[in-house]
Amino acid sequence: MYRYSINQFSSLLTVFGGIRVGTLHDFRKSEHKRGIADPQEGKKTVQHCIDKETITIGDRSSKTARAAKEFNIIGGSGTATFENVTFSKTFNSPDFFILCSSYEKSKSVMSQFEGADTCVQITDPLSFYKELTILLNSITPVVFLGVHRVTYKERIEEWNGTSWGADPTLLKEPEFSKQKEVRAIWAPKYRQPITPQILGSVDLAKTCRKIAI
């Protein structure tokens, strides 16, 4: 895994083990640089559109009948007719600590992050995230939820008929797809409010190195 940044921050990480761990909701702020700021972070809408259809309520073979139940539109029994209707449900992810990296090393990826001129390779991911978990827990109780690839798709999503689809915590618009992003996620153990943290340790520095691309 790779992190792209300005040389000052890359050196801070590889020499002193200094790093900023952000939060999902903090990414929504406009003052962040291009490639990081996204006011829709953690949000999405799932919808089911109907031109005209008559359903039997509770009919599991009908996608619209299933949607009527899952979107809490109608209950009971009997039949119902819908015409030019859209069922809609909005999701807003709770806040998490997030650390973003890329799974591809390239100048093309680095160019997606405003001001980035250096690349740091995480050479020992297991030790890297273990140490970050220890450091975060020294400030506030958290649970490490692992490292996950981001899904690049629109935030208005057609209901797939069985589930609510992509996790909004891991969702970004297609325009960001060249970032090849993975996210390490930590959940606050007691749903307490969280803010970005500046962390550091010599052990963290040992798990990464600055590389040329």
TABEL-V130915 format. One record per backbone hydrogen bond with DSSP energy under -1.0 kcal/mol. CO is the residue of the C=O (numbers start at 0). NH is the residue of the N-H. If there is no record, write none. Layout:
CO & NH
CO & NH
This chain:
0 & 121
1 & 101
2 & 119
4 & 116
4 & 117
5 & 9
6 & 10
7 & 11
8 & 12
9 & 13
10 & 14
11 & 15
11 & 17
18 & 198
20 & 196
21 & 97
22 & 26
24 & 27
25 & 28
26 & 37
28 & 31
32 & 35
32 & 36
33 & 113
37 & 40
39 & 42
41 & 92
43 & 90
44 & 156
45 & 88
46 & 158
47 & 86
49 & 84
50 & 83
52 & 81
54 & 79
55 & 58
58 & 61
61 & 65
62 & 66
63 & 67
64 & 68
65 & 69
66 & 70
67 & 72
67 & 73
68 & 71
77 & 56
79 & 54
81 & 52
84 & 49
86 & 47
88 & 45
90 & 43
95 & 23
96 & 185
97 & 21
98 & 183
100 & 181
101 & 1
105 & 109
106 & 110
108 & 111
109 & 112
112 & 115
117 & 4
118 & 210
119 & 2
120 & 122
120 & 208
123 & 127
124 & 128
125 & 129
126 & 130
127 & 131
128 & 132
129 & 133
130 & 134
131 & 135
132 & 136
133 & 137
135 & 138
135 & 139
140 & 188
142 & 186
145 & 184
147 & 182
150 & 171
154 & 44
156 & 46
166 & 169
167 & 170
169 & 150
171 & 152
172 & 175
173 & 176
175 & 178
176 & 179
179 & 102
180 & 149
181 & 100
182 & 147
183 & 98
184 & 144
185 & 96
186 & 142
187 & 190
196 & 20
198 & 18
200 & 204
201 & 205
203 & 206
204 & 207
206 & 122
206 & 123
208 & 120
